[in-house]
């Protein structure tokens, strides 16, 4: 009878240890999932920021090109208004 009680106590202690270990692993798993979610959100935020910066750069480049093109058109209009003798000529030296 004593042997059975001792075995029962040992089994209960082992079950208690296993349960504590299980709870500990569950807490760790929960923390890891939270960390993973947080890192995924940060990665997404960084991706969106990079995309916004790229879009802004593209928009600025397009705006600059539009300005350059409109500036070229103004220059062309001015040159067309001048007589040919007053328009600048380009000479290439060889």
C-alpha positions as CSV (number, residue, x, y, z in Angstrom):
1,X,0.0,0.0,0.0
2,X,2.8,2.4,0.9
3,X,4.4,1.7,-2.5
4,X,1.2,2.6,-4.3
5,X,0.9,5.9,-2.3
6,X,4.6,6.7,-3.0
7,X,4.1,6.0,-6.7
8,X,0.9,8.1,-6.7
9,X,2.7,11.0,-5.1
10,X,5.6,10.7,-7.6
11,X,3.1,10.6,-10.5
12,X,1.3,13.7,-9.1
13,X,4.6,15.5,-8.7
14,X,5.6,14.6,-12.3
15,X,2.2,15.8,-13.5
16,X,2.6,19.1,-11.6
17,X,6.1,19.6,-13.1
18,X,4.8,18.8,-16.6
19,X,1.9,21.2,-16.1
20,X,4.2,23.9,-15.0
21,X,6.5,23.3,-17.9
22,X,3.5,23.4,-20.3
23,X,2.3,26.7,-18.9
24,X,5.9,28.1,-19.2
25,X,6.1,27.0,-22.8
26,X,2.6,28.4,-23.5
27,X,3.8,31.8,-22.1
28,X,6.9,31.7,-24.3
29,X,4.9,30.8,-27.3
30,X,2.5,33.7,-26.7
31,X,5.4,36.1,-26.3
32,X,7.0,34.9,-29.5
33,X,3.8,35.3,-31.4
34,X,3.4,38.8,-30.1
35,X,6.9,39.6,-31.0
36,X,6.4,38.1,-34.5
37,X,3.2,40.2,-35.0
38,X,5.0,43.3,-33.8
39,X,7.9,42.7,-36.2
40,X,5.6,42.0,-39.1
41,X,3.8,45.3,-38.4
42,X,7.1,47.1,-38.3
43,X,8.2,45.5,-41.6
44,X,4.9,46.5,-43.2
45,X,5.3,50.0,-41.9
46,X,8.8,50.2,-43.3
47,X,7.7,48.8,-46.6
48,X,4.9,51.4,-46.8
49,X,7.3,54.2,-45.9
50,X,9.7,53.1,-48.6
51,X,6.9,52.9,-51.1
52,X,5.7,56.4,-50.2
53,X,9.3,57.8,-50.5
54,X,9.6,56.1,-53.9
55,X,6.3,57.5,-55.0
56,X,7.3,61.0,-53.8
57,X,10.6,60.8,-55.6
58,X,8.9,59.7,-58.8
59,X,6.3,62.5,-58.5
60,X,9.1,65.1,-57.9
61,X,11.0,63.8,-60.9
62,X,8.0,64.0,-63.1
63,X,7.2,67.5,-61.8
64,X,10.8,68.5,-62.6
65,X,10.6,67.0,-66.0
66,X,7.3,68.9,-66.6
67,X,9.0,72.1,-65.5
68,X,12.0,71.4,-67.8
69,X,9.8,70.7,-70.7
70,X,7.7,73.8,-70.2
71,X,10.9,75.8,-69.8
72,X,12.1,74.3,-73.1
73,X,8.9,75.2,-74.8
74,X,9.2,78.8,-73.6
75,X,12.8,79.0,-75.0
76,X,11.6,77.5,-78.3
77,X,8.8,80.1,-78.5
78,X,11.3,82.9,-77.9
79,X,13.7,81.6,-80.5
80,X,11.0,81.3,-83.1
81,X,10.0,84.9,-82.4
82,X,13.6,86.1,-83.2
83,X,14.8,86.5,-86.7
84,X,17.2,83.7,-87.8
85,X,20.2,86.0,-87.7
86,X,19.7,86.7,-84.0
87,X,19.1,83.0,-83.0
88,X,22.2,81.3,-81.4
89,X,24.0,78.8,-83.5
90,X,26.0,76.0,-82.2
91,X,29.4,75.2,-83.6
92,X,31.1,71.9,-83.0
93,X,34.9,72.0,-83.0
94,X,36.7,69.0,-84.3
